[in-house]
Amino acid sequence: SKLLNSWKNYRFVGEQMIKNVANILTSFRILGSILLLFFPVFSKAFYSIYLLCGFSDMIDGTIARKTNSTSEFGAKMDTVADLVFVVVSLIKLLPIIHIPGWLWIWVSVIAIIKIWNIIWGYVSKKQFISPHTIMNKITGLLLFLLPLTLSFVELKYSSLVVCSIATFAAIQEGVYIVRGCESK
């Protein structure tokens, strides 16, 4: 009887750990993003941590779905982790790259669309809505890869591709919010 109870407790702890793996990975992305602040851009340590953060972003949602441990908390924490990663990356990268004026304008337009989507979602649905569409995921992947390409592709060319897809994704996100559709 004691052995059986020990086994049940062990199984319960193991199941709980598996259900928390996605949130643990997301937490590590937040920590890794903060660590990026302490390493020179494009150093081996910076690239290693940057790639680990990106990899964790790619797999945390998949793990949550596969282990049937998706949650509203996890989704919100993922959004926060993404925001921290992006902000830290911008803090590190913006001082060392030249961004043309037209690109600042385009990025501002995309940001305005995204902010409008957030406001409209909150006003119309009384909640924060962040559709995880395929186009948003592609945009995220391209944004993640962008710093890795700076040494061999000029920003003015790579940003055309990224901004075109990001604009489409932002507009698509707005359409989903207005129509009340689930993300695809």
Disulfide bonds with the S-S distance in Angstrom:
none
